[in-house]
Amino acid sequence: MEEFAVERRYSLMEEFAVERRYSLMEEFAGGSVPVSTTAKVFGKDASWVRAGIISGWLPIGKATRNGQLITKLDDMNSKYGRINFYISPKLLFELTGYIWKGDKK
């Protein structure tokens, strides 16, 4: 009987966590989280965030140049052109608990 109670309690906690996750997802702003904001969340420099995304050890987004995925630090050279960073609000939340609600205007 006690085993059933423990299983039921675990099931209820799991259901609550899923419901909470979905309600939080509705709070996320659309679009990308700025690199500068992400750097503040981690307490690091913006270049740390960019290097982490490009190298893959910070799995919160993608870096592209002219539609091509950038995955090597050697490709960060500005002579090749601008790199665009997309940082997922959902992935940032899953890693840090930070909820991006967009720029305050």
N, C-alpha and C positions, 0 to 999 in steps of 0.2 A: 504494500500500500504506500509506504514512504517513497519507494522508487518512482511510482506513478506521480506523486506530488512533485518530486524533484524534476521529472521530465516535463510536467505541465508548466512548472514555474519557468524552466529554461525555454520552453516553447513560447510562453507569453513574453519573456524578455526579448526573444528573437523577433517576435512579431512587432513589438514596440520599437526595436532598433530599425527594422525595415520601414515602418511607418514614419519614424523620425527622419530617416535618411531621405525619404521621398518628400516630406514637407520641407526639409532644408533645401532640396534641389529646386523647389519652386522659388526659393529666395534668391538664387543666383541671378546675377545680371547677365544679359546676353553678351556675346563677344569675348574678347581676350582680356585677361588681367594684365595691366602694364608691368613691364619688367621692373620698373622702379618700385612699384607697390610690392611685388613679389620679393624683391631684395629686402625691403623693410620687414616683411613677414618673417623671413629667415634670419634677419639681423646681419646680412651680408651685403657686399657690393653688387651692383648690377652686372658687372663683368663675371662674377661668380655664377650668377643665375644663367647668363648666356652660355658660359662654358659648360655648365652642367647639363643644359638642355641639348646642346650640340653633341657633347660627348656621350650622352645617354644615361649618366648616373643621377640625373635629376629628371625623373620621368613625369613631367607635368605639362609638356607641350612639345611643339615642333619648331624648327628653324628652317626657313626656306629663302632661296634667292631665285628670282625669276621662275617661280613655281617648282624649283628643284630642291629636294630635301638636302639640308646641310648636316653632315654627321662627323666631320673632321675639323679639329681646331685650326689646322692649316688653312682651311677655307674661310676663316674669319677675316682674312686680309681685306681691307676696305677697297683695295684697287680692283677687286672683282665686282664691286657694287654693294648695294644695301642688302642687309639680311633682315627679314621680317620674322618676328617671333610671335607664335600663338601660344598662350598659356591658358590651359583649360581651368575654368573656375572650379569644376567638379574635381579634377585631379589634384588641384592645389588644396581644396578642402579635405580630400581623403588623406593627404599627406600631413597637413598641418592643423586642420580644424578651422581655418580661416574662411569666412564667407565673404566672397566678393559681391558687392551690391551695386557696383558701377561707380562712375565718377560723380561726386556731388557738384551740382551746377548751381 
